[in-house]
Amino acid sequence: MHDWPIELQTKTIALLKNEYEKLKETEIIEQVESPSNQQAMIVKSFSSKIFGPSQSYLSNNDEINCYLDNIRIPPALPDMNPFKWWYDNKKKFPILFNIARKFLGIPATSVPSERLFSDAGNQITSERNRLKAETVSELLFLKRNMEYINPYA
């Protein structure tokens, strides 16, 4: 973001913090609804007996501030796979990892959806206009996954 205008950086960080707070609230609600026995999950190692259990995540804004700090977290190289980077750092940034998974899963182009509409248009013709929605859905599923199906197995 260092090449972006200041107002765009500020707006992006505000949106990230907003998304972070929403996800943090839902995580807290899930933890309250299904409490787990934290003591059973902690491995009793020598260091944990002396120093106590270690914190596996950062506090609310510390996670965002640590992620945005270029000294503590150097920027990824341009040829680095963002999915691999987030997977490697998911313990350090657990909530930001979930946000990244949400937004990295969005395709960068509309080509897949356009192909699907084209396939649907090819399946629903004037001769086949009475097909049920479930049948069309199954036909499109089969067409898209035909390479994974071996009819001779």
GROMACS elastic network, one bead per residue, 0.5 to 0.9 nm:
[ bonds ]
;  ai    aj funct       b0    kb
    1     4     6  0.52626   500
    1     5     6  0.84522   500
    1     8     6  0.88158   500
    1     9     6  0.65441   500
    2     5     6  0.81134   500
    2     6     6  0.87065   500
    2     9     6  0.81120   500
    3     6     6  0.89052   500
    4     7     6  0.83310   500
    4     8     6  0.64301   500
    4     9     6  0.62841   500
    5     8     6  0.53841   500
    5     9     6  0.63242   500
    5    10     6  0.87709   500
    6     9     6  0.50244   500
    6    10     6  0.61254   500
    6    11     6  0.85843   500
    7    10     6  0.50921   500
    7    11     6  0.61237   500
    7    12     6  0.85409   500
    8    11     6  0.50892   500
    8    12     6  0.60167   500
    8    13     6  0.85507   500
    9    12     6  0.51347   500
    9    13     6  0.61530   500
    9    14     6  0.85563   500
   10    13     6  0.52488   500
   10    14     6  0.61519   500
   10    15     6  0.86541   500
   11    14     6  0.50887   500
   11    15     6  0.61892   500
   11    16     6  0.85953   500
   12    15     6  0.51153   500
   12    16     6  0.61167   500
   12    17     6  0.86172   500
   13    17     6  0.61095   500
   13    18     6  0.85283   500
   13    64     6  0.87541   500
   14    17     6  0.51211   500
   14    18     6  0.61568   500
   14    19     6  0.86538   500
   15    18     6  0.50029   500
   15    19     6  0.61534   500
   15    20     6  0.84377   500
   16    19     6  0.51294   500
   16    20     6  0.59698   500
   16    21     6  0.86070   500
   16    64     6  0.82922   500
   16    96     6  0.88089   500
   16    99     6  0.86319   500
   17    21     6  0.61174   500
   17    22     6  0.86471   500
   17    61     6  0.78996   500
   17    64     6  0.74211   500
   18    21     6  0.52308   500
   18    22     6  0.63606   500
   18    23     6  0.87594   500
   19    22     6  0.51869   500
   19    23     6  0.62581   500
   19    24     6  0.85190   500
   19    99     6  0.75246   500
   20    23     6  0.52489   500
   20    24     6  0.59742   500
   20    25     6  0.86116   500
   20    60     6  0.83646   500
   20    61     6  0.88800   500
   20    64     6  0.83737   500
   20    95     6  0.68329   500
   20    96     6  0.69259   500
   20    99     6  0.74204   500
   21    25     6  0.61309   500
   21    26     6  0.87182   500
   21    60     6  0.79957   500
   22    25     6  0.52814   500
   22    26     6  0.64824   500
   22    27     6  0.87804   500
   23    26     6  0.51923   500
   23    27     6  0.61963   500
   23    28     6  0.86748   500
   23    95     6  0.69945   500
   23    96     6  0.89842   500
   23    98     6  0.82795   500
   23    99     6  0.79441   500
   24    27     6  0.50927   500
   24    28     6  0.62325   500
   24    29     6  0.86805   500
   24    60     6  0.80605   500
   24    95     6  0.69151   500
   25    28     6  0.51266   500
   25    29     6  0.62192   500
   25    30     6  0.86597   500
   26    29     6  0.50254   500
   26    30     6  0.61614   500
   26    31     6  0.86201   500
   27    30     6  0.50645   500
   27    31     6  0.61750   500
   27    32     6  0.86468   500
   27    95     6  0.87423   500
   28    31     6  0.50665   500
   28    32     6  0.62049   500
   28    33     6  0.86376   500
   29    32     6  0.51310   500
   29    33     6  0.61560   500
   29    34     6  0.86173   500
   30    33     6  0.51185   500
   30    34     6  0.60901   500
   30    35     6  0.81604   500
   31    34     6  0.52647   500
   31    35     6  0.53932   500
   31    36     6  0.76216   500
   32    35     6  0.55402   500
   35    38     6  0.86537   500
   36    39     6  0.88160   500
   36    40     6  0.85968   500
   36    41     6  0.86511   500
   37    40     6  0.55416   500
   37    41     6  0.68339   500
   38    41     6  0.52329   500
   38    42     6  0.64945   500
   39    42     6  0.53652   500
   39    43     6  0.83956   500
   40    43     6  0.78020   500
   42    45     6  0.87059   500
   42    48     6  0.86566   500
   42    53     6  0.71937   500
   43    48     6  0.78853   500
   43    53     6  0.86710   500
   44    47     6  0.82362   500
   44    48     6  0.61018   500
   44    49     6  0.65223   500
   44    53     6  0.85971   500
   45    48     6  0.52278   500
   45    49     6  0.63054   500
   45    50     6  0.88446   500
   46    49     6  0.52528   500
   46    50     6  0.65227   500
   46    51     6  0.87152   500
   47    50     6  0.51636   500
   47    51     6  0.58078   500
   47    52     6  0.72970   500
   47    53     6  0.83807   500
   48    51     6  0.52023   500
   48    53     6  0.50753   500
   48    54     6  0.71303   500
   49    52     6  0.55753   500
   49    53     6  0.77706   500
   51    54     6  0.79203   500
   55    58     6  0.73828   500
   56    91     6  0.66727   500
   56    92     6  0.70355   500
   56    94     6  0.89238   500
   57    63     6  0.77581   500
   57    91     6  0.68241   500
   57    92     6  0.58948   500
   57    93     6  0.67319   500
   57    94     6  0.68610   500
   57    95     6  0.89762   500
   58    61     6  0.80838   500
   58    62     6  0.57903   500
   58    63     6  0.52405   500
   58    64     6  0.89898   500
   58    66     6  0.87296   500
   58    92     6  0.73527   500
   58    93     6  0.74522   500
   58    94     6  0.87362   500
   59    62     6  0.52680   500
   59    63     6  0.62234   500
   60    63     6  0.60865   500
   60    64     6  0.75389   500
   61    64     6  0.52287   500
   61    65     6  0.60094   500
   61    66     6  0.83917   500
   62    66     6  0.57535   500
   62    67     6  0.83071   500
   63    66     6  0.52517   500
   63    67     6  0.61629   500
   63    68     6  0.86854   500
   63    92     6  0.79168   500
   63    93     6  0.61366   500
   63    94     6  0.86206   500
   63    95     6  0.82632   500
   63    96     6  0.77375   500
   64    67     6  0.50763   500
   64    68     6  0.61613   500
   64    69     6  0.85782   500
   64    93     6  0.82599   500
   64    96     6  0.76625   500
   65    68     6  0.51344   500
   65    69     6  0.60345   500
   66    69     6  0.51342   500
   66    70     6  0.83076   500
   66    71     6  0.89652   500
   66    72     6  0.66759   500
   66    73     6  0.69854   500
   66    93     6  0.89168   500
   67    70     6  0.77230   500
   67    72     6  0.79242   500
   67    73     6  0.62144   500
   67    93     6  0.77834   500
   67    96     6  0.86981   500
   68    71     6  0.89330   500
   68    72     6  0.86648   500
   68    73     6  0.74343   500
   69    72     6  0.56946   500
   69    73     6  0.59622   500
   69    74     6  0.77570   500
   70    73     6  0.51124   500
   70    75     6  0.62995   500
   71    74     6  0.58096   500
   71    75     6  0.88269   500
   73    76     6  0.86414   500
   75    78     6  0.89649   500
   76    79     6  0.82730   500
   76    80     6  0.64361   500
   76    81     6  0.88543   500
   76    82     6  0.82071   500
   76    85     6  0.78813   500
   77    80     6  0.53407   500
   77    81     6  0.88179   500
   78    81     6  0.83885   500
   80    83     6  0.88362   500
   80    84     6  0.78405   500
   80    85     6  0.74236   500
   81    84     6  0.53676   500
   81    85     6  0.63753   500
   81    86     6  0.88610   500
   82    86     6  0.61642   500
   82    87     6  0.84753   500
   82   104     6  0.83134   500
   83    86     6  0.53132   500
   83    87     6  0.61088   500
   83    88     6  0.86144   500
   83   100     6  0.85579   500
   83   101     6  0.80590   500
   83   104     6  0.77183   500
   84    88     6  0.60483   500
   84    89     6  0.85607   500
   85    88     6  0.51783   500
   85    89     6  0.62223   500
   85    90     6  0.85136   500
   86    89     6  0.50280   500
   86    90     6  0.56871   500
   86    93     6  0.83884   500
   86    96     6  0.87564   500
   86    97     6  0.60731   500
   86   100     6  0.74381   500
   86   101     6  0.83019   500
   87    90     6  0.52643   500
   87    91     6  0.84286   500
   87    97     6  0.76431   500
   88    91     6  0.77663   500
   88    92     6  0.87427   500
   89    92     6  0.53135   500
   89    93     6  0.62339   500
   89    94     6  0.81111   500
   89    97     6  0.77133   500
   90    93     6  0.51161   500
   90    94     6  0.50720   500
   90    95     6  0.81843   500
   90    96     6  0.79055   500
   90    97     6  0.53682   500
   90    98     6  0.84092   500
   91    94     6  0.54405   500
   91    97     6  0.84065   500
   92    97     6  0.88108   500
   93    96     6  0.53070   500
   93    97     6  0.57835   500
   93    98     6  0.87450   500
   94    97     6  0.50746   500
   94    98     6  0.66295   500
   94    99     6  0.89868   500
   95    98     6  0.52027   500
   95    99     6  0.64804   500
   95   100     6  0.87110   500
   96   100     6  0.60444   500
   96   101     6  0.85107   500
   97   100     6  0.50555   500
   97   101     6  0.61395   500
   97   102     6  0.86158   500
   98   101     6  0.50502   500
   98   102     6  0.62310   500
   98   103     6  0.88389   500
   99   102     6  0.50865   500
   99   103     6  0.64252   500
   99   104     6  0.85062   500
  100   103     6  0.52564   500
  100   104     6  0.56681   500
  100   105     6  0.82536   500
  101   104     6  0.52687   500
  101   105     6  0.60652   500
  102   105     6  0.57543   500
  102   106     6  0.74399   500
  103   106     6  0.55994   500
  104   107     6  0.77402   500
  106   109     6  0.87498   500
  107   110     6  0.72068   500
  107   111     6  0.87759   500
  107   112     6  0.82520   500
  108   111     6  0.89357   500
  109   112     6  0.75727   500
  109   113     6  0.87901   500
  110   113     6  0.55734   500
  110   114     6  0.61720   500
  110   115     6  0.87202   500
  111   114     6  0.50091   500
  111   115     6  0.60853   500
  111   116     6  0.86119   500
  112   115     6  0.51429   500
  112   116     6  0.63107   500
  112   117     6  0.88124   500
  113   116     6  0.50025   500
  113   117     6  0.62899   500
  113   118     6  0.86005   500
  114   117     6  0.51260   500
  114   118     6  0.61513   500
  114   119     6  0.86034   500
  115   119     6  0.60879   500
  115   120     6  0.85283   500
  116   119     6  0.50496   500
  116   120     6  0.61125   500
  116   121     6  0.85478   500
  116   140     6  0.78918   500
  116   144     6  0.88245   500
  117   120     6  0.50116   500
  117   121     6  0.61162   500
  117   122     6  0.86182   500
  118   121     6  0.50493   500
  118   122     6  0.62816   500
  118   123     6  0.87659   500
  119   122     6  0.50277   500
  119   123     6  0.62930   500
  119   124     6  0.87501   500
  119   140     6  0.70678   500
  119   143     6  0.85397   500
  120   123     6  0.50724   500
  120   124     6  0.61379   500
  120   136     6  0.74852   500
  120   137     6  0.86422   500
  120   139     6  0.89587   500
  120   140     6  0.69367   500
  121   124     6  0.53229   500
  121   125     6  0.68624   500
  122   125     6  0.64240   500
  123   128     6  0.74308   500
  123   136     6  0.71938   500
  123   139     6  0.78882   500
  123   140     6  0.79776   500
  124   127     6  0.78600   500
  124   128     6  0.54685   500
  124   129     6  0.57013   500
  124   130     6  0.84271   500
  124   131     6  0.75340   500
  124   136     6  0.77041   500
  125   128     6  0.50105   500
  125   129     6  0.58149   500
  126   129     6  0.53794   500
  126   130     6  0.89028   500
  127   130     6  0.82285   500
  128   131     6  0.61515   500
  129   132     6  0.88174   500
  131   134     6  0.82416   500
  131   135     6  0.63031   500
  131   136     6  0.65529   500
  132   135     6  0.52186   500
  132   136     6  0.64267   500
  132   137     6  0.86726   500
  133   136     6  0.51865   500
  133   137     6  0.61310   500
  133   138     6  0.86397   500
  134   137     6  0.50279   500
  134   138     6  0.61600   500
  134   139     6  0.86059   500
  135   138     6  0.50935   500
  135   139     6  0.61181   500
  135   140     6  0.86118   500
  136   139     6  0.50360   500
  136   140     6  0.61427   500
  136   141     6  0.84965   500
  137   140     6  0.52313   500
  137   141     6  0.61179   500
  137   142     6  0.86473   500
  138   142     6  0.61226   500
  138   143     6  0.85474   500
  139   142     6  0.51482   500
  139   143     6  0.61326   500
  139   144     6  0.86512   500
  140   143     6  0.50132   500
  140   144     6  0.61195   500
  140   145     6  0.85198   500
  141   144     6  0.52647   500
  141   145     6  0.61059   500
  141   146     6  0.83370   500
  142   145     6  0.51461   500
  142   146     6  0.55842   500
  142   149     6  0.85543   500
  143   146     6  0.53710   500
  143   147     6  0.85399   500
  144   147     6  0.77545   500
  145   148     6  0.55440   500
  145   149     6  0.67983   500
  146   149     6  0.51932   500
  146   150     6  0.79804   500
  147   150     6  0.76451   500
  149   152     6  0.89868   500
  149   153     6  0.88087   500
  150   153     6  0.56337   500
